[in-house]
Amino acid sequence: MKKKITYCLILVFLMLYLSNVPAFGGKKTITFPSEDGLQITADVYMMYENRETPFIVLFHRAGWSRGEYLKIAPKLNRIGFNCMAVDQRSGSEVNGVMNKTAMLAKTQGRDTTYIDAMPDIESALKHVRNHYGRGRVIAWGSSYSAALVLKIAGDRPELVDGVLAFSPGEYFAREGKSSTWISRSAKNIQCPVFITSAREEKEAWFPIFKAIRSSDKHYYLPSTRGNHGSCALWGQFRDSEGYWRAVEDFLAGNFKTQDLSLSACNLSACGHARAGAQTNHQGRQHGYIQITN
C-alpha cells in the first residue's frame, strides 16, 4: 500500500513539473510567482535543448501583453535563441492575447503602474536563470519595459547579460521619479546594449544612451518614420526588415548561439535558420549605428 501511495505521489509531482516545462520546438504557456507572490503568465518558446543556448526574455509595451511577440519569438528561435514572452501586471491585450497577469493583479486589488511591473521583470529573469539553462540571459523590452530593463541592467547586473530596448525613455515622472531615473542606473551598465525606436523618438532615449558606459553599445534608427516599441519588427510594416537586420547583427556579434543542426526539434518544421547565426559574427552593419563614447 505504501509503495502505491509513493508511486502516486511521484507521478503527481512529475506531472506538475512537466506542466511547466515546454516541449522543444514549440510554445508553452506557464506561470510562476513574482516577488510579491502574484502569479505571472508567460509563453516559453523552446527550440534548443542545449542548456548553453542564450535565452531572450521578452517584455511588452504599455497596455499590451505577451501577444506582442507572437511572430517575433519564433523568428528569434530560428536564428538560434530560446525565448520567453512575459505578461507584466501593467498591460492589457494585443493580437487577441489577454494579459493574464494584469487581469489577476486587478482581481486581487494590486497596483498596476509601470513601476509596479518591476518585480515581474526581475522575477522573470531569475526564473529563466533558475530553470532554463546556463547560457547568457538577454533582457528585451518595449516602451516602458525597455526603460525598466535598462534600469535593471544597471542596478542588478547579475540578472542581465545583454539588453535590447525598443523605444525606452524617462517615462516615470507621473509615478514620482526624476527625469534621470533611468539614466542614473544606465551609467552602470557593462553588458552589450542595443537601442532602437521610431525615428522621431531619438530625443527621448539618447540621454540614456549617452549615460551608458559600456564599450559595447549600439543604436539603430530607420531612414523611414519607423514604429514605437517591438512592433517595429512586425512584418506588416515595410521598414521592419531594416530593424531585423540591425537586431540580428547585434545578437550575432555578441551572443554565440548553438549549432542549429544539433537542435532537439525538427528544423524543417520550424523553418530554417539564417546562415552563420551559430557563430559569433561581427559582420555587416546595414546602416546600424555604433556609438561607444
PAZAPA-4460 file (N, C-alpha, C; in steps of 0.05 Angstrom, whole numbers, plus 32768, in hexadecimal, padded with zeros to 4 digits):
% residues 293
    n_x    n_y    n_z   ca_x   ca_y   ca_z    c_x    c_y    c_z   seq   type   mol
   8011   7FE8   8000   8000   8000   8000   8011   8019   8000     1      M     A
   8027   8019   8011   8038   8030   8013   8046   8035   7FF8     2      K     A
   804E   801F   7FEA   805B   8021   7FD0   8048   802F   7FBC     3      K     A
   802E   8027   7FBD   801B   8033   7FAA   8018   8051   7FAF     4      K     A
   8017   8058   7FC9   8014   8074   7FD0   802C   8084   7FC7     5      I     A
   8044   8079   7FCC   805D   8086   7FC4   805D   808A   7FA6     6      T     A
   8056   8075   7F97   8055   8076   7F7A   8042   808C   7F70     7      Y     A
   802B   808D   7F7C   8017   80A1   7F75   8021   80BE   7F7A     8      C     A
   802E   80C1   7F91   8039   80DC   7F97   804F   80E4   7F83     9      L     A
   8060   80D1   7F7C   8075   80D6   7F69   8069   80DE   7F4E    10      I     A
   8054   80D0   7F46   8047   80D5   7F2D   803A   80F1   7F2D    11      L     A
   802E   80F9   7F43   8021   8113   7F45   8036   8129   7F43    12      V     A
   804C   8126   7F51   8061   813A   7F50   806E   813C   7F34    13      F     A
   8071   8125   7F27   807C   8125   7F0C   8069   8133   7EF9    14      L     A
   804F   812F   7EFC   803C   813C   7EEA   803C   815B   7EEF    15      M     A
   803E   8163   7F08   8040   817F   7F0E   8059   818C   7F03    16      L     A
   806F   817D   7F04   8088   8188   7EF9   8087   818B   7EDB    17      Y     A
   807D   8176   7ECE   807C   8176   7EB1   8068   818B   7EA6    18      L     A
   8054   8192   7EB6   8041   81A6   7EAD   804E   81C1   7EAA    19      S     A
   8065   81C6   7EB7   8073   81E0   7EB5   808D   81DD   7EA4    20      N     A
   8091   81C6   7E98   80A9   81C3   7E87   80A0   81C1   7E6A    21      V     A
   80A7   81D4   7E59   809E   81D4   7E3E   80AB   81BF   7E2D    22      P     A
   809C   81B4   7E1A   80A7   81A1   7E06   80BA   81B0   7DF4    23      A     A
   80D0   81A4   7DEC   80E2   81B1   7DDA   80D5   81B4   7DBF    24      F     A
   80DA   81CB   7DB2   80CF   81D1   7D98   80B2   81DB   7D99    25      G     A
   80A8   81E3   7DB0   808D   81ED   7DB2   808A   8203   7DC6    26      G     A
   8071   820C   7DCA   806B   8221   7DDD   805A   8214   7DF3    27      K     A
   8061   821C   7E0C   8051   8212   7E23   804C   8229   7E36    28      K     A
   8033   822C   7E3F   802C   8241   7E52   8030   8236   7E6E    29      T     A
   803F   8246   7E7E   8046   823E   7E99   803E   8254   7EAD    30      I     A
   803F   824E   7EC6   803D   8262   7EDB   8053   825E   7EF0    31      T     A
   805A   8274   7EFC   806E   8273   7F12   8069   828C   7F23    32      F     A
   8072   828C   7F3C   806C   82A3   7F4E   807F   82BA   7F4B    33      P     A
   8073   82D2   7F4C   8083   82EA   7F4F   808E   82EC   7F6B    34      S     A
   809E   8300   7F71   80AA   8303   7F8B   8095   8307   7FA1    35      E     A
   807E   8313   7F9A   8069   8318   7FAE   8054   8302   7FAD    36      D     A
   8059   82EC   7F9F   8046   82D6   7F9F   8032   82D6   7F88    37      G     A
   802F   82EB   7F79   801D   82EC   7F62   8026   82D8   7F4D    38      L     A
   8014   82C8   7F43   801A   82B4   7F2E   801D   82C2   7F13    39      Q     A
   8035   82BE   7F07   803B   82CA   7EED   8036   82B5   7ED8    40      I     A
   8029   82BD   7EC2   8025   82AC   7EAB   803A   82B3   7E96    41      T     A
   8044   829E   7E89   8058   82A2   7E74   8056   828C   7E5F    42      A     A
   805F   8292   7E46   8061   827E   7E32   807E   8278   7E2D    43      D     A
   8086   825E   7E30   80A1   8256   7E2C   80A4   8249   7E10    44      V     A
   80B7   8253   7E01   80BC   8249   7DE6   80D7   823B   7DE6    45      Y     A
   80D7   8221   7DEA   80F0   8211   7DEC   80F5   8201   7DD3    46      M     A
   810B   8208   7DC6   8113   81F9   7DAE   812C   81E8   7DB3    47      M     A
   813C   81F1   7DC6   8156   81E4   7DC9   8159   81D7   7DE4    48      Y     A
   8161   81BE   7DE4   8164   81AE   7DFC   817E   81B5   7E0B    49      E     A
   8192   81BE   7DFC   81AC   81C4   7E08   81A9   81DB   7E1D    50      N     A
   81B1   81D6   7E35   81AC   81E9   7E4B   81BF   8201   7E4A    51      R     A
   81D2   8201   7E37   81E3   8218   7E33   81D7   822C   7E1F    52      E     A
   81C0   8225   7E13   81B4   8237   7DFF   81AC   8251   7E0C    53      T     A
   81B3   8268   7E01   81AB   8282   7E0D   818D   8284   7E0C    54      P     A
   8182   8292   7E21   8165   8293   7E26   815C   82B0   7E26    55      F     A
   8149   82B7   7E16   813E   82D3   7E15   8124   82D4   7E24    56      I     A
   8122   82E6   7E37   8109   82EA   7E46   80FC   8303   7E3C    57      V     A
   80E4   8301   7E31   80D6   8315   7E22   80C0   8322   7E33    58      L     A
   80C1   833D   7E36   80AD   834C   7E46   809E   8360   7E34    59      F     A
   8084   8362   7E38   8073   8371   7E26   8071   838E   7E2D    60      H     A
   8064   839D   7E1C   8060   83BA   7E20   8047   83C0   7E30    61      R     A
   8042   83D9   7E35   802B   83E2   7E46   8011   83DA   7E38    62      A     A
   7FFE   83CF   7E48   7FE4   83C8   7E3F   7FE2   83AE   7E2F    63      G     A
   7FF8   83A0   7E2C   7FF9   8388   7E1B   7FFE   836F   7E2C    64      W     A
   8006   835A   7E1F   800A   8340   7E2B   8021   8331   7E1E    65      S     A
   8026   8319   7E26   803A   8308   7E1A   8034   8302   7DFC    66      R     A
   801B   8309   7DF4   8014   8306   7DD8   8023   8318   7DC5    67      G     A
   8031   832C   7DD0   8043   833D   7DBF   8058   832C   7DB0    68      E     A
   805E   8315   7DBB   8074   8305   7DB1   806C   82EB   7DA3    69      Y     A
   8052   82E9   7D9B   8048   82D1   7D8E   8058   82CA   7D75    70      L     A
   8060   82DE   7D65   806F   82DA   7D4D   808D   82DE   7D50    71      K     A
   8094   82EE   7D64   80B0   82F5   7D69   80BF   82DD   7D75    72      I     A
   80B4   82D1   7D8A   80C2   82BB   7D98   80C9   82A4   7D86    73      A     A
   80B7   829A   7D75   80BF   8284   7D63   80D6   828B   7D51    74      P     A
   80D7   82A4   7D48   80EE   82AB   7D37   8108   82AC   7D47    75      K     A
   8106   82B5   7D60   811E   82B4   7D71   8127   8297   7D76    76      L     A
   8114   8285   7D78   811A   8268   7D7A   812A   8260   7D61    77      N     A
   8121   8268   7D4A   812E   825F   7D31   814A   8269   7D2E    78      R     A
   8151   827F   7D3C   816D   8289   7D39   817E   8281   7D51    79      I     A
   8174   826E   7D61   8185   8261   7D75   8180   8267   7D92    80      G     A
   8168   8272   7D9A   8163   827A   7DB5   814A   826C   7DC0    81      F     A
   814A   8265   7DD9   8132   825E   7DE7   8126   8278   7DF3    82      N     A
   810C   8278   7DF7   80FF   8291   7DFF   80E8   828C   7E13    83      C     A
   80E2   82A1   7E22   80CA   82A1   7E33   80BD   82BC   7E31    84      M     A
   80A3   82BE   7E29   8094   82D7   7E28   8083   82D9   7E41    85      A     A
   8085   82EF   7E4F   807A   82F1   7E6A   8062   8305   7E6A    86      V     A
   804D   82FE   7E79   8038   8311   7E80   8040   831F   7E9A    87      D     A
   8046   8339   7E99   804A   8349   7EB1   802F   8352   7EBB    88      Q     A
   802D   835A   7ED4   8014   8362   7EE0   8009   837D   7ED5    89      R     A
   801A   838C   7EC8   8012   83A5   7EBB   800E   83A0   7E9D    90      S     A
   7FF5   839C   7E95   7FF0   8396   7E79   7FD3   838E   7E75    91      G     A
   7FCC   8385   7E5D   7FB1   837C   7E57   7FB0   8366   7E42    92      S     A
   7FAF   836E   7E28   7FAA   8359   7E13   7FB6   8363   7DF9    93      E     A
   7FC0   8350   7DE9   7FC8   8356   7DCE   7FC8   833C   7DBE    94      V     A
   7FC1   833E   7DA4   7FC1   8326   7D93   7FB0   8310   7D9D    95      N     A
   7F9A   8317   7DAB   7F88   8303   7DB5   7F91   82F5   7DCE    96      G     A
   7FA7   82FE   7DDA   7FB2   82F1   7DF1   7FAE   8303   7E0A    97      V     A
   7F9E   82FA   7E1D   7F99   8309   7E35   7FB1   8307   7E48    98      M     A
   7FB6   831C   7E56   7FCB   831D   7E6A   7FC0   8311   7E84    99      N     A
   7FC6   82F7   7E88   7FBB   82E9   7E9F   7FC7   82F3   7EBA   100      K     A
   7FE0   82FC   7EB9   7FEC   8306   7ED2   7FDD   8320   7EDB   101      T     A
   7FD8   8331   7EC8   7FCA   834A   7ECE   7FAE   8345   7ED8   102      A     A
   7FA0   8332   7ECB   7F85   832B   7ED3   7F85   8321   7EF0   103      M     A
   7F98   830F   7EF7   7F99   8305   7F12   7FA0   831A   7F26   104      L     A
   7FB3   832C   7F1F   7FBB   8341   7F31   7FA3   8353   7F38   105      A     A
   7F92   8359   7F24   7F7B   836A   7F28   7F66   835C   7F3A   106      K     A
   7F62   8342   7F35   7F4F   8334   7F46   7F58   8332   7F63   107      T     A
   7F73   8333   7F67   7F7E   8332   7F82   7F82   834D   7F8F   108      Q     A
   7F7A   8362   7F80   7F7C   837D   7F8B   7F98   8388   7F8C   109      G     A
   7FA9   837E   7F7B   7FC5   8387   7F7B   7FC9   839F   7F68   110      R     A
   7FDC   83B0   7F6E   7FE3   83C6   7F5C   7FF0   83BC   7F42   111      D     A
   7FEB   83CA   7F2C   7FF4   83C1   7F12   8002   83D8   7F02   112      T     A
   8010   83E9   7F10   801F   83FE   7F02   8038   83F2   7EF4   113      T     A
   8045   8402   7EE4   805E   83F8   7ED7   8072   83EE   7EEC   114      Y     A
   8077   83FE   7F01   808B   83F6   7F14   8082   83DD   7F24   115      I     A
   8068   83D9   7F27   805F   83C1   7F35   8067   83A8   7F26   116      D     A
   806C   83AB   7F0C   8074   8394   7EFB   8092   838C   7EFF   117      A     A
   80A1   839C   7F0D   80BE   8397   7F11   80C3   837B   7F1D   118      M     A
   80B5   8373   7F33   80BA   8358   7F3E   80B3   8342   7F2B   119      P     A
   80A0   8347   7F19   8099   8332   7F05   80B0   832D   7EF2   120      D     A
   80BD   8343   7EEA   80D3   8341   7ED7   80EB   8334   7EE5   121      I     A
   80F1   833C   7EFD   8107   832F   7F0B   8102   8312   7F10   122      E     A
   80E9   830B   7F18   80E3   82EF   7F1E   80E4   82DE   7F05   123      S     A
   80DC   82E9   7EEE   80DE   82DA   7ED5   80FB   82D4   7ECE   124      A     A
   810C   82E8   7ED1   8129   82E4   7ECB   8134   82CE   7EDE   125      L     A
   812D   82CF   7EF7   8136   82BB   7F0A   812B   829F   7F03   126      K     A
   8112   829E   7EFB   8105   8285   7EF4   8114   8277   7EDD   127      H     A
   811B   8287   7EC9   812A   827C   7EB2   8145   8272   7EBB   128      V     A
   8153   8281   7ECB   816D   8278   7ED4   816B   825E   7EE5   129      R     A
   8157   825C   7EF4   8154   8245   7F06   8149   822C   7EF8   130      N     A
   813B   822F   7EE2   812D   8218   7ED7   8134   8211   7EBA   131      H     A
   8140   8224   7EAB   8143   821E   7E8F   815F   821E   7E84   132      Y     A
   8173   821B   7E95   818D   8217   7E8A   81A3   8228   7E96   133      G     A
   81BB   8223   7E8C   81D3   8231   7E96   81DD   8246   7E82   134      R     A
   81CF   824A   7E6C   81D7   825E   7E59   81D2   827A   7E62   135      G     A
   81DA   828D   7E51   81D6   82A9   7E57   81B9   82B1   7E55   136      R     A
   81B0   82C3   7E67   8194   82CC   7E68   8193   82E9   7E5E   137      V     A
   8182   82ED   7E4A   8180   8307   7E3D   8164   8313   7E43   138      I     A
   8163   832B   7E4D   814A   8339   7E53   8142   834B   7E3C   139      A     A
   8129   8347   7E33   811F   8356   7E1B   8106   8364   7E24   140      W     A
   8106   837F   7E21   80EF   838E   7E2A   80E3   839F   7E14   141      G     A
   80CA   83A7   7E18   80BB   83B7   7E04   80AD   83CE   7E13   142      S     A
   80B4   83E7   7E0B   80A9   83FF   7E17   80AF   8400   7E35   143      S     A
   809C   8401   7E47   80A2   8404   7E63   80B4   83ED   7E6D   144      Y     A
   80AF   83D4   7E63   80C0   83BE   7E6C   80DC   83C0   7E61   145      S     A
   80E0   83CD   7E4B   80FB   83D2   7E40   810B   83E3   7E54   146      A     A
   80FE   83F7   7E5F   810B   8408   7E73   8111   83F7   7E8C   147      A     A
   80FF   83E7   7E95   8103   83D8   7EAD   8119   83C2   7EAA   148      L     A
   811B   83B6   7E93   8131   83A2   7E90   814C   83B0   7E8F   149      V     A
   814D   83C9   7E85   8166   83D8   7E87   816D   83DE   7EA4   150      L     A
   8159   83E6   7EB4   815E   83EC   7ED0   8167   83D3   7EDF   151      K     A
   815A   83BC   7ED9   8162   83A3   7EE6   817F   839B   7EDE   152      I     A
   8186   839F   7EC5   81A1   8398   7EBC   81B6   83A8   7ECB   153      A     A
   81AF   83C1   7ED2   81C1   83D2   7EE1   81C2   83CB   7EFF   154      G     A
   81AA   83C6   7F0A   81A8   83C2   7F27   81AC   83A4   7F2F   155      D     A
   81A5   8392   7F1E   81A7   8375   7F24   81B6   8366   7F0E   156      R     A
   81D0   836C   7F0B   81DF   8361   7EF4   81E0   8343   7EF5   157      P     A
   81DC   8336   7F0C   81DD   8319   7F0D   81C5   830C   7EFF   158      E     A
   81B1   831C   7EF9   8199   8311   7EEC   819A   8312   7ECD   159      L     A
   81AB   8324   7EC2   81AA   832B   7EA6   81C5   8329   7E99   160      V     A
   81C6   831B   7E82   81DF   8319   7E72   81DE   8329   7E59   161      D     A
   81C8   8335   7E53   81C4   8345   7E3B   81A9   8352   7E3B   162      G     A
   81A5   8368   7E2D   818C   8377   7E2C   8185   837F   7E10   163      V     A
   816C   837B   7E08   8161   8388   7DF0   8149   8398   7DFA   164      L     A
   814A   83B2   7DF4   8136   83C5   7DFE   8129   83D3   7DE6   165      A     A
   810F   83CE   7DE2   8100   83DB   7DCD   80F0   83F2   7DD7   166      F     A
   80F8   840A   7DD0   80EA   8423   7DD9   80EA   8427   7DF7   167      S     A
   8101   8426   7E04   8101   842D   7E20   80FF   844B   7E24   168      P     A
   80FC   8453   7E3D   80FB   8470   7E44   80F7   8473   7E62   169      G     A
   80F8   848C   7E6A   80F4   8493   7E86   80D6   8497   7E8B   170      E     A
   80C7   8480   7E8C   80AA   8481   7E8C   809D   8482   7EA8   171      Y     A
   80AC   8487   7EBD   80A2   8481   7ED7   809E   8499   7EE9   172      F     A
   809D   84B1   7EDD   8099   84CA   7EED   807E   84C9   7EFB   173      A     A
   8069   84BF   7EEE   804F   84BF   7EFA   804D   84AB   7F11   174      R     A
   8062   849A   7F14   8064   8487   7F2A   8078   8490   7F3F   175      E     A
   807F   84AA   7F3D   8090   84B6   7F52   80AE   84B3   7F4E   176      G     A
   80B6   84AB   7F37   80D3   84A7   7F31   80DE   84BF   7F22   177      K     A
   80F8   84C4   7F25   8105   84DB   7F18   8108   84D6   7EFA   178      S     A
   810E   84EB   7EEC   8112   84E9   7ECF   812C   84DB   7EC7   179      S     A
   813C   84D3   7EDB   8154   84C4   7ED5   8155   84A9   7EE4   180      T     A
   813E   849F   7EEC   813C   8487   7EFC   8149   846F   7EED   181      W     A
   8143   846C   7ED3   814E   8457   7EC3   816C   845C   7EBD   182      I     A
   8172   8475   7EB5   818D   847C   7EAE   81A1   8477   7EC4   183      S     A
   8199   847D   7EDD   81AB   8479   7EF4   81B2   845B   7EF7   184      R     A
   81A0   8449   7EF2   81A6   842D   7EF3   81B5   8424   7EDA   185      S     A
   81AE   842F   7EC3   81BB   8427   7EAA   81D9   842C   7EAA   186      A     A
   81E2   843F   7EB9   81FF   8445   7EB9   820F   842D   7EC4   187      K     A
   8202   841B   7ED2   8210   8404   7EDE   820F   83EB   7ECC   188      N     A
   8202   83ED   7EB5   8200   83D6   7EA4   821B   83CF   7E97   189      I     A
   8222   83B5   7E99   823B   83AC   7E8D   8236   8397   7E77   190      Q     A
   821E   838D   7E74   8219   8378   7E60   8212   8385   7E45   191      C     A
   8212   8376   7E2F   820A   8381   7E15   81EE   838B   7E15   192      P     A
   81EA   83A2   7E08   81D0   83B0   7E07   81C9   83B8   7DEA   193      V     A
   81B0   83B3   7DE3   81A6   83BC   7DC9   818C   83CC   7DCE   194      F     A
   818B   83E4   7DC2   8173   83F5   7DC5   8169   83FD   7DA9   195      I     A
   814E   83FC   7DA6   8142   8406   7D8D   8127   8411   7D93   196      T     A
   811B   841E   7D7F   8101   842B   7D83   80F7   8435   7D68   197      S     A
   80E0   8442   7D68   80D8   8452   7D51   80EC   8469   7D4E   198      A     A
   80EF   8473   7D36   8103   8487   7D31   8100   84A0   7D43   199      R     A
   80E7   84A9   7D46   80E2   84C2   7D55   80E5   84BF   7D73   200      E     A
   80E9   84A6   7D7D   80EB   84A1   7D9A   8107   84A3   7DA5   201      E     A
   811B   84A8   7D94   8137   84A7   7D9D   813C   84B9   7DB5   202      K     A
   8130   84D1   7DB5   8135   84E4   7DCB   812C   84D9   7DE6   203      E     A
   8119   84C6   7DE6   810E   84BC   7DFF   8122   84A9   7E0C   204      A     A
   8133   849B   7DFC   8145   8487   7E08   8163   848D   7E05   205      W     A
   816A   84A1   7DF5   8186   84A5   7DF0   8196   84AD   7E09   206      F     A
   818A   84BD   7E1B   8199   84C2   7E34   819F   84A9   7E44   207      P     A
   818C   8495   7E43   8191   847C   7E50   81A8   846D   7E43   208      I     A
   81A8   846D   7E28   81BD   8460   7E19   81D8   846D   7E1F   209      F     A
   81D9   8487   7E20   81F2   8494   7E26   81FD   848E   7E42   210      K     A
   81EA   8489   7E55   81F2   8483   7E70   81FF   8467   7E73   211      A     A
   81F9   8455   7E61   8203   843A   7E62   8221   843A   7E5D   212      I     A
   8230   842E   7E70   824D   842D   7E6D   8258   8414   7E60   213      R     A
   8247   8402   7E5A   8250   83E9   7E4D   825D   83F0   7E33   214      S     A
   8273   83E2   7E2D   8281   83E6   7E14   8273   83D8   7DFD   215      S     A
   825E   83CA   7E02   824F   83BB   7DEE   8232   83C4   7DEE   216      D     A
   822E   83DD   7DE5   8213   83E7   7DE4   820D   83F0   7DC7   217      K     A
   81F4   83EC   7DBE   81ED   83F0   7DA2   81D1   83FC   7DA1   218      H     A
   81CC   840A   7D8B   81B0   8412   7D86   81AB   8410   7D68   219      Y     A
   8191   840E   7D62   8188   840D   7D46   8171   8420   7D43   220      Y     A
   8172   8431   7D2E   815B   8442   7D26   8155   843C   7D09   221      L     A
   813C   8438   7D02   8134   8434   7CE6   8135   844E   7CD6   222      P     A
   8138   844C   7CBC   8137   8463   7CAB   811A   846C   7CA7   223      S     A
   8107   8459   7CAD   80EB   845F   7CAC   80E1   8469   7CC7   224      T     A
   80C7   846D   7CC9   80BB   8476   7CE2   80BF   8462   7CF9   225      R     A
   80BC   8448   7CF2   80C0   8433   7D06   80A7   8430   7D18   226      G     A
   80AB   841F   7D2D   8095   841A   7D3F   809E   8418   7D5C   227      N     A
   808B   841C   7D6E   8091   841C   7D8B   8091   8400   7D96   228      H     A
   80A5   83F9   7DA5   80A6   83DF   7DB3   80AD   83C8   7DA1   229      G     A
   80AA   83B0   7DAC   80B3   8398   7D9D   80A2   8392   7D85   230      S     A
   808A   839E   7D83   807A   839A   7D6B   8087   83A4   7D52   231      C     A
   809D   83B3   7D55   80AC   83BC   7D3E   80B6   83A4   7D2D   232      A     A
   80B7   838C   7D3A   80C0   8374   7D2D   80A9   8364   7D1F   233      L     A
   8090   836D   7D23   807A   835F   7D17   807B   8360   7CF9   234      W     A
   8076   834A   7CEC   8079   8348   7CCF   8067   835A   7CBF   235      G     A
   8051   8364   7CCA   803F   8375   7CBA   804B   8391   7CB5   236      Q     A
   8060   8397   7CC3   806D   83B1   7CBF   8084   83AE   7CAB   237      F     A
   8084   83BF   7C96   8098   83BB   7C81   80B5   83BF   7C8A   238      R     A
   80B8   83D0   7C9F   80D4   83D5   7CA8   80DD   83C1   7CBE   239      D     A
   80CD   83AD   7CC4   80D4   8399   7CD8   80EE   838B   7CD2   240      S     A
   80F4   8387   7CB8   810B   8378   7CB0   8125   8386   7CBA   241      E     A
   8126   83A0   7CB8   813D   83AF   7CC2   8141   83AB   7CE0   242      G     A
   812C   83AC   7CEF   812E   83A7   7D0C   8138   838A   7D11   243      Y     A
   812E   8377   7D02   8137   835B   7D06   8154   8358   7CFF   244      W     A
   815E   8365   7CEA   817A   8362   7CE4   818C   836D   7CFA   245      R     A
   8183   8384   7D05   8193   838F   7D1C   8192   837D   7D34   246      A     A
   817B   8372   7D3B   8178   8360   7D52   8189   8347   7D4E   247      V     A
   8188   833B   7D36   8197   8323   7D31   81B5   8328   7D32   248      E     A
   81BE   833F   7D27   81DB   8346   7D28   81E4   8349   7D45   249      D     A
   81D3   8357   7D56   81DB   835A   7D72   81DC   833F   7D80   250      F     A
   81C8   832F   7D7D   81C8   8315   7D8A   81DF   8303   7D81   251      L     A
   81E3   8302   7D66   81F9   82F1   7D5C   8214   82FB   7D64   252      A     A
   8217   8315   7D68   8231   8320   7D70   8237   831D   7D8D   253      G     A
   8223   8316   7D9E   8228   8316   7DBB   8220   82FC   7DC9   254      N     A
   8211   82EB   7DBC   8207   82D3   7DC9   820A   82BA   7DB7   255      F     A
   821D   82A9   7DBE   8222   8291   7DAF   820B   827D   7DB3   256      K     A
   81FE   8275   7D9E   81E8   8262   7DA0   81F2   8246   7D99   257      T     A
   81E1   8233   7D9D   81E9   8217   7D9A   81E7   820F   7D7C   258      Q     A
   81F5   81F9   7D76   81F4   81EE   7D5B   81D7   81E5   7D56   259      D     A
   81CA   81F3   7D44   81AD   81EE   7D40   81A7   81D2   7D37   260      L     A
   81BB   81C4   7D2B   81B6   81A9   7D21   81B4   8196   7D38   261      S     A
   81BB   819F   7D51   81BA   818D   7D68   81A0   8193   7D78   262      L     A
   818E   81A3   7D6E   8175   81A9   7D7C   8165   8191   7D81   263      S     A
   8156   8192   7D98   8145   817B   7D9F   812C   817A   7D8E   264      A     A
   8125   8190   7D80   810C   8190   7D71   8112   818B   7D54   265      C     A
   80FE   8187   7D44   8100   8183   7D27   8100   819E   7D1A   266      N     A
   8118   81A7   7D11   811A   81C2   7D06   810A   81C5   7CEC   267      L     A
   8106   81AF   7CDE   80F7   81B0   7CC5   80DA   81B8   7CCB   268      S     A
   80D1   81B1   7CE3   80B6   81B9   7CEB   80B5   81D5   7CF7   269      A     A
   80CB   81DE   7D03   80CC   81F8   7D10   80D5   820E   7CFE   270      C     A
   80E1   8208   7CE6   80EC   821C   7CD5   810A   821B   7CD7   271      G     A
   8119   8220   7CC1   8136   821D   7CC3   8143   8236   7CCD   272      H     A
   815A   8233   7CD9   8168   8249   7CE7   8177   8259   7CD3   273      A     A
   817C   8272   7CDA   818D   8284   7CCA   81AA   8279   7CCA   274      R     A
   81B6   8277   7CB3   81D1   826D   7CB1   81E4   827E   7CC2   275      A     A
   81F5   8271   7CD2   8209   827F   7CE2   81FF   8287   7CFD   276      G     A
   81E5   8283   7D03   81DA   828C   7D1D   81E7   827E   7D35   277      A     A
   81F3   8266   7D30   81FE   8257   7D46   821A   8260   7D4E   278      Q     A
   8225   8274   7D3F   8240   827D   7D45   823F   8299   7D51   279      T     A
   8254   82A0   7D5F   8256   82BB   7D6C   8261   82CE   7D57   280      N     A
   824E   82D6   7D45   8255   82E4   7D2C   8255   8303   7D31   281      H     A
   8269   8311   7D28   826B   832E   7D2C   8265   833D   7D12   282      Q     A
   8256   8330   7D00   8254   8339   7CE4   8246   8353   7CDE   283      G     A
   8234   8353   7CCB   8229   836A   7CBD   821B   837D   7CD1   284      R     A
   821A   8396   7CC9   820D   83AA   7CD9   81F1   83B2   7CCE   285      Q     A
   81ED   83B3   7CB5   81D2   83BA   7CA9   81C7   83D4   7CB4   286      H     A
   81D7   83E9   7CB7   81CC   8402   7CC2   81C9   8401   7CE0   287      G     A
   81D5   83ED   7CEC   81D3   83E9   7D09   81E9   83F9   7D16   288      Y     A
   81E1   840C   7D26   81F4   8421   7D30   81FF   8419   7D4B   289      I     A
   8219   8419   7D4E   8226   8412   7D67   8233   842B   7D73   290      Q     A
   822D   8431   7D8C   823A   8447   7D9A   8246   843C   7DB3   291      I     A
   825F   8441   7DB9   826C   8435   7DD0   8278   844A   7DE3   292      T     A
   8271   8463   7DDF   827B   8477   7DF1   8267   848D   7DF6   293      N     A
***
